[in-house]
Amino acid sequence: MKQKILIAPLNWGLGHATRCIPIIRSLLICNYTPILASDGAALALLKKEFPELEAIELPSYNITYTKNGNFLKLKLLLDGPKIIKAISAEKRALETIVKTHHIDGIISDNRFGMYHKGFPSVFITHQLQVLSGTTTWLSTRLHQRIIKKFDACWVPDYNDAPQLSGIMGQAKNAIFKIHYLGPLSRFEKQVIPYEFDVMVLLSGPEPQREILETILLTAFEKYNGKVLFVRGVVESEQTCRTIKNITIYNYMTTPMLEHSLNVSKLIVARSGYTTIMDLAKLEKKAFFIPTPGQPEQMYLAQLMLQHNYAAFCRQEEFTLDKLGIVDRYAGFKSRDDTANFAELFRLFERK
């Protein structure tokens, strides 16, 4: 019988789910049976991408942002007991899944409770160091204690400089096994003519996703070029509407999104790590707007600026004039560094 691998991304924006797509494809190619497990928009997206696969709903962490990004760290601290309770519920759900589905392994993308002593468990993260301002040392230590409970840690980044994740993807004297996969992306570059001057690609938890949507829709109504606007809201049906020069979709599945990114000259997006991996694979020009109160995204935006890949500005400072500096930056260039998943999956051969 084919070995069953539970693949469980965190539902925090869509990035954790989308970067699992190439792993799910590789599992299928290597003759494993992936079982999808998540909640909310992340699970909805994976079910649309792989309707033939079994999907299981896990307890939700219920992570949301504050309207004022300065209070995000405090909110996450106050939400700590709720998150711990969700992780406990996640562990109980896993015990049930083990009994009912007889799985042979787990691939967890940032779901802390998805490990089991009965078979191999993998943790995916680009954050070996968790940036949280003055408390980085503490958040990093706590995160690494969680990672240690898994059999292996897969980091979706290059194993040598310059790394897309910068210092986040590095760990001195790590107490767990680390395998660098190279950047993960579900997309392939296509050399085809441009159809849009700008593509806006939104993602991330509410309410900050909606706040940025309002800012950008208002701004781009005054833009002279053609704009493709993907709201990043996964709903039961795909919708499309047009406002002046802006074509607006609620969401796109992989084939349509891949085409849309390739035919767009400039991408305006959050500086989330999965987005950066996708744009690197597609060798795009970009302009980033980090999520307020999220040190990781601010760090990544600054790192992309430092590497001369892309410009950025703070959310409250965005105007169309900011896009005038885009041509000063080189854009992303891809490097051939593809993971050998057939070799990595051998971990699941032992139980």
C-alpha positions as CSV (number, residue, x, y, z in Angstrom):
1,M,0.0,0.0,0.0
2,K,1.1,3.6,-0.6
3,Q,2.3,5.3,2.5
4,K,0.0,8.0,3.8
5,I,1.7,11.4,4.7
6,L,-0.3,14.0,6.6
7,I,0.6,17.5,5.4
8,A,-0.5,20.2,7.7
9,P,0.2,23.9,7.1
10,L,-0.7,26.7,9.5
11,N,-3.7,28.9,8.6
12,W,-2.0,32.3,8.9
13,G,-2.5,34.0,5.6
14,L,-2.1,31.7,2.6
15,G,1.7,31.4,2.4
16,H,2.1,28.3,4.5
17,A,-0.5,26.4,2.5
18,T,0.8,27.6,-0.9
19,R,4.4,26.7,-0.3
20,C,3.2,23.2,0.6
21,I,1.8,22.7,-2.9
22,P,5.1,21.7,-4.5
23,I,5.7,19.3,-1.6
24,I,2.3,17.7,-2.2
25,R,3.0,17.4,-5.9
26,S,6.4,15.7,-5.1
27,L,4.7,13.3,-2.7
28,L,2.3,12.3,-5.5
29,I,5.1,11.9,-8.0
30,C,7.0,9.7,-5.5
31,N,4.0,7.5,-5.0
32,Y,2.9,8.6,-1.6
33,T,-0.7,9.4,-0.6
34,P,-0.9,13.0,0.8
35,I,-3.7,13.7,3.3
36,L,-4.4,17.5,3.7
37,A,-4.9,18.9,7.2
38,S,-5.5,22.5,8.1
39,D,-8.4,24.9,8.8
40,G,-10.0,28.0,7.3
41,A,-8.7,29.6,4.1
42,A,-5.6,27.5,4.1
43,L,-7.6,24.3,3.9
44,A,-10.1,25.7,1.5
45,L,-7.2,26.7,-0.9
46,L,-5.6,23.2,-0.7
47,K,-9.0,21.5,-1.3
48,K,-9.4,23.6,-4.5
49,E,-5.9,22.8,-5.6
50,F,-6.2,19.0,-4.9
51,P,-9.9,18.1,-4.9
52,E,-9.1,14.4,-5.3
53,L,-7.2,14.3,-2.0
54,E,-8.7,13.6,1.4
55,A,-8.9,16.7,3.6
56,I,-9.2,16.9,7.4
57,E,-10.1,20.0,9.3
58,L,-7.9,20.8,12.3
59,P,-8.5,23.0,15.3
60,S,-7.9,26.7,14.5
61,Y,-5.3,28.8,16.1
62,N,-7.6,31.8,15.4
63,I,-4.7,34.2,14.8
64,T,-5.7,37.7,13.8
65,Y,-3.9,41.0,13.7
66,T,-4.7,44.3,15.4
67,K,-5.7,47.3,13.4
68,N,-2.8,49.1,15.0
69,G,0.3,47.1,14.2
70,N,2.2,48.5,17.2
71,F,0.0,46.4,19.4
72,L,0.5,43.1,17.6
73,K,3.2,41.7,19.9
74,L,1.0,42.5,22.9
75,K,-2.0,40.8,21.3
76,L,-0.1,37.7,20.5
77,L,1.2,37.6,24.1
78,L,-2.4,37.9,25.4
79,D,-3.5,35.3,22.9
80,G,-0.9,32.9,24.2
81,P,-3.2,30.8,26.4
82,K,-5.7,30.5,23.5
83,I,-2.9,29.4,21.1
84,I,-1.7,26.8,23.7
85,K,-5.2,25.5,24.0
86,A,-5.5,25.2,20.2
87,I,-2.2,23.3,20.1
88,S,-3.5,20.9,22.8
89,A,-6.7,20.4,20.7
90,E,-4.5,19.8,17.6
91,K,-2.6,17.0,19.4
92,R,-5.8,15.3,20.4
93,A,-7.0,15.6,16.8
94,L,-3.8,14.0,15.6
95,E,-4.3,11.1,17.9
96,T,-7.7,10.5,16.4
97,I,-6.3,10.8,12.8
98,V,-3.6,8.3,13.7
99,K,-6.2,5.7,14.7
100,T,-8.6,6.4,11.8
101,H,-6.2,7.0,8.9
102,H,-3.1,4.9,9.8
103,I,-0.7,7.6,8.6
104,D,3.0,6.9,8.1
105,G,4.4,10.4,8.6
106,I,3.7,14.1,9.1
107,I,4.9,17.2,7.4
108,S,4.0,20.2,9.5
109,D,4.4,23.8,8.2
110,N,4.5,25.7,11.5
111,R,1.8,23.7,13.3
112,F,3.4,23.1,16.6
113,G,1.4,20.1,17.8
114,M,1.7,18.0,14.6
115,Y,4.3,15.5,15.7
116,H,4.1,11.9,16.9
117,K,6.5,9.5,18.5
118,G,5.1,6.6,16.5
119,F,6.4,7.7,13.1
120,P,8.6,10.4,11.5
121,S,7.5,14.0,11.7
122,V,9.0,17.0,9.8
123,F,8.7,20.7,10.7
124,I,8.9,23.3,7.9
125,T,10.0,26.8,8.7
126,H,12.3,29.6,7.4
127,Q,12.4,31.0,10.9
128,L,15.2,29.3,12.8
129,Q,15.5,32.7,14.4
130,V,12.1,34.3,15.2
131,L,12.4,38.1,14.9
132,S,10.3,39.9,17.6
133,G,12.3,43.0,18.4
134,T,13.8,43.1,21.8
135,T,12.4,39.6,22.6
136,T,14.0,37.9,19.6
137,W,16.3,35.8,21.9
138,L,13.2,34.5,23.8
139,S,11.0,33.8,20.7
140,T,13.9,32.1,19.0
141,R,14.6,29.9,22.0
142,L,11.0,28.9,22.4
143,H,10.6,28.1,18.7
144,Q,13.7,26.0,18.6
145,R,12.5,24.0,21.6
146,I,9.4,23.2,19.6
147,I,11.4,22.2,16.5
148,K,13.5,19.8,18.5
149,K,10.4,17.7,19.1
150,F,10.3,16.8,15.3
151,D,12.6,14.3,13.6
152,A,13.8,16.9,11.0
153,C,13.5,20.5,10.1
154,W,13.2,21.6,6.5
155,V,14.2,25.2,5.7
156,P,12.9,26.5,2.3
157,D,15.9,28.5,1.4
158,Y,19.4,28.3,-0.2
159,N,22.0,26.7,2.0
160,D,24.5,29.4,1.1
161,A,24.6,33.2,0.9
162,P,22.8,35.2,-0.2
163,Q,19.8,33.5,1.5
164,L,16.3,34.9,0.9
165,S,15.5,34.6,4.6
166,G,18.7,36.2,5.8
167,I,19.6,35.7,9.5
168,M,16.2,34.0,10.1
169,G,17.2,30.9,8.2
170,Q,20.4,30.4,10.1
171,A,20.9,28.7,13.5
172,K,24.3,28.4,15.2
173,N,24.8,25.1,17.2
174,A,21.4,23.8,16.2
175,I,20.1,21.0,18.4
176,F,18.1,19.4,15.5
177,K,18.6,18.2,12.0
178,I,18.3,20.9,9.3
179,H,17.9,20.3,5.6
180,Y,17.9,23.3,3.2
181,L,15.4,22.7,0.4
182,G,16.1,25.7,-1.7
183,P,13.2,28.2,-2.1
184,L,9.8,26.5,-2.6
185,S,7.4,27.8,-5.2
186,R,4.4,26.3,-7.0
187,F,5.1,28.5,-10.1
188,E,7.2,28.3,-13.2
189,K,8.6,31.2,-15.2
190,Q,7.0,31.8,-18.6
191,V,8.5,34.2,-21.2
192,I,5.3,35.8,-22.6
193,P,4.2,39.4,-23.3
194,Y,3.0,41.7,-20.5
195,E,-0.7,42.3,-20.2
196,F,-0.8,44.3,-17.0
197,D,1.4,47.2,-15.8
198,V,0.9,46.3,-12.1
199,M,-0.5,43.3,-10.3
200,V,-1.5,43.7,-6.6
201,L,-1.3,40.4,-4.7
202,L,-2.8,40.6,-1.2
203,S,-2.6,38.0,1.5
204,G,-2.3,37.7,5.3
205,P,-4.6,37.7,8.3
206,E,-7.4,40.2,8.9
207,P,-7.9,43.0,9.5
208,Q,-4.6,44.2,8.0
209,R,-5.3,42.5,4.6
210,E,-8.5,44.4,4.3
211,I,-6.9,47.7,5.4
212,L,-4.3,47.4,2.7
213,E,-6.9,46.5,0.1
214,T,-8.8,49.7,0.8
215,I,-5.6,51.8,0.6
216,L,-4.5,50.3,-2.7
217,L,-7.9,50.2,-4.4
218,T,-8.2,53.9,-3.7
219,A,-4.7,54.7,-4.9
220,F,-4.8,52.7,-8.1
221,E,-8.1,54.2,-9.2
222,K,-5.9,57.2,-10.2
223,Y,-3.3,55.1,-12.0
224,N,-3.1,55.3,-15.8
225,G,-1.9,51.8,-16.5
226,K,-3.7,48.4,-16.4
227,V,-4.0,46.9,-12.9
228,L,-4.8,43.3,-11.9
229,F,-5.9,43.1,-8.3
230,V,-6.1,39.8,-6.4
231,R,-7.7,40.3,-3.0
232,G,-6.5,37.0,-1.5
233,V,-9.9,36.0,-0.2
234,V,-10.7,32.3,-0.8
235,E,-14.5,31.9,-1.2
236,S,-16.7,29.2,-2.6
237,E,-16.8,30.8,-6.0
238,Q,-14.3,32.9,-7.9
239,T,-15.5,36.4,-8.7
240,C,-14.2,39.0,-11.1
241,R,-15.2,42.7,-11.5
242,T,-13.8,45.8,-13.1
243,I,-13.5,49.3,-11.7
244,K,-12.1,51.7,-14.3
245,N,-8.7,50.4,-15.1
246,I,-8.6,47.7,-12.4
247,T,-9.6,44.1,-12.8
248,I,-10.4,42.6,-9.4
249,Y,-10.5,38.9,-8.4
250,N,-11.2,37.5,-5.0
251,Y,-8.7,34.7,-5.4
252,M,-7.0,32.6,-8.1
253,T,-5.9,29.0,-8.2
254,T,-2.4,28.1,-9.1
255,P,-2.6,27.9,-13.0
256,M,-4.4,31.3,-13.3
257,L,-2.2,32.9,-10.7
258,E,1.0,31.6,-12.4
259,H,-0.1,33.1,-15.7
260,S,-1.2,36.4,-14.1
261,L,2.2,36.9,-12.4
262,N,4.1,36.1,-15.5
263,V,2.1,38.6,-17.6
264,S,2.4,41.4,-15.0
265,K,5.3,43.8,-15.2
266,L,5.4,44.8,-11.5
267,I,4.1,43.0,-8.4
268,V,2.9,45.0,-5.4
269,A,2.6,42.7,-2.4
270,R,3.3,42.1,1.3
271,S,6.9,41.1,2.0
272,G,5.8,37.7,3.2
273,Y,8.4,35.0,2.8
274,T,6.4,32.7,0.5
275,T,5.7,35.7,-1.8
276,I,9.4,36.4,-1.9
277,M,10.2,32.8,-2.9
278,D,7.5,33.0,-5.7
279,L,8.9,36.2,-7.1
280,A,12.4,34.9,-7.0
281,K,11.4,31.8,-9.0
282,L,9.6,34.0,-11.5
283,E,12.4,36.6,-11.6
284,K,9.9,39.5,-11.1
285,K,10.2,43.2,-10.2
286,A,8.4,44.0,-7.0
287,F,7.4,46.7,-4.6
288,F,6.7,45.6,-1.0
289,I,4.5,46.9,1.8
290,P,5.3,45.0,5.0
291,T,2.4,44.2,7.4
292,P,2.4,46.7,10.3
293,G,3.8,45.3,13.5
294,Q,5.3,42.2,11.9
295,P,9.1,42.5,12.4
296,E,9.8,39.5,10.0
297,Q,8.2,41.3,7.1
298,M,9.9,44.6,7.8
299,Y,13.2,42.7,8.0
300,L,12.6,40.9,4.8
301,A,11.6,44.1,3.0
302,Q,14.8,45.8,4.2
303,L,16.9,42.7,3.2
304,M,15.4,42.8,-0.4
305,L,16.3,46.5,-0.6
306,Q,19.8,45.7,0.7
307,H,20.3,43.0,-2.0
308,N,19.0,45.5,-4.7
309,Y,16.0,43.2,-5.5
310,A,13.1,45.5,-4.6
311,A,11.9,48.7,-2.9
312,F,9.4,49.0,-0.1
313,C,7.5,51.5,2.0
314,R,5.4,51.4,5.2
315,Q,1.7,50.9,4.7
316,E,0.7,54.3,6.0
317,E,3.2,56.0,3.6
318,F,2.1,54.4,0.4
319,T,1.3,56.6,-2.6
320,L,1.5,55.9,-6.3
321,D,4.6,58.2,-6.4
322,K,6.5,55.5,-4.5
323,L,6.4,53.2,-7.5
324,G,8.6,55.7,-9.4
325,I,11.8,54.2,-7.8
326,V,11.1,50.6,-8.9
327,D,13.4,50.8,-11.9
328,R,16.3,51.6,-9.7
329,Y,16.3,48.0,-8.4
330,A,17.4,44.9,-10.3
331,G,14.5,42.6,-9.5
332,F,14.8,39.0,-8.5
333,K,17.1,36.4,-10.2
334,S,16.5,32.7,-9.7
335,R,19.2,30.2,-8.7
336,D,19.1,26.5,-9.6
337,D,18.8,24.8,-6.2
338,T,16.0,22.2,-6.2
339,A,15.4,19.9,-3.3
340,N,15.8,16.1,-3.8
341,F,12.4,15.2,-2.4
342,A,12.8,11.5,-3.3
343,E,15.8,11.4,-0.9
344,L,14.1,13.5,1.8
345,F,11.0,11.4,1.8
346,R,13.1,8.3,2.7
347,L,12.7,9.5,6.3
348,F,9.1,8.1,6.1
349,E,10.4,4.7,5.2
350,R,11.0,4.0,8.9
351,K,8.2,3.8,11.4
